Amino acid sequence: MSRARTGWLMPLSFIVALLLGLLPLPDLLQPLRPYWLALVLAYWVIEAPDNAGLGLAVIVGLVADMMFGTLLGEQALRLLIMAFIVQRFRARLRFFPVSQQALAIGGLLLNDRIVTTVVHLALGEPTLPWPYWWAPVLGMLFWPPLFVLMDALRLGRRKRG
């Protein structure tokens, strides 16, 4: 069974994730913004491990740090930890039904919030207010449609060719 080539879809998906992260939201909805980069990175590490890994996580994280104006290396560290865990459990995650994958992704996004809190505490920065802890739940809910959409785009191109 041959794998589909990612071609333009991988870079485009990261660009869209970065733009969704920059999209202005009302103050009430800002804490609920899912970590789009983590969701997209998790998809690519699960489905195209030859093209997505720890190096890509660091590069995308550093670009995100520069675009979002966060502490340089913070998002790179967060995405690196996420990619490492997804790589480690890729074989299991790949064969879970999408609903179980969503639970695992929710746990990873919660872990990301913990890493963010630890980094902020270590640096003496203010931690995120409690409403920001709802974002992993929303990311977990967005995983199934995101996974189905990305799979359709990735595999649909191969079927036509």
Secondary structure, 3 states (H helix, E strand, C coil): CCCCCCCCHHHHHHHHHHHHHHCCCCCCCHHHCCCHHHHHHHHHHHHCCCCCCHHHHHHHHHHHHHHHCCCCCHHHHHHHHHHHHHHHCHHHHHHCCHHHHHHHHHHHHHHHHHHHHHHHHHHCCCCCCHHHHHHHHHHHHHHHHHHHHHHHHHHHHHHHC
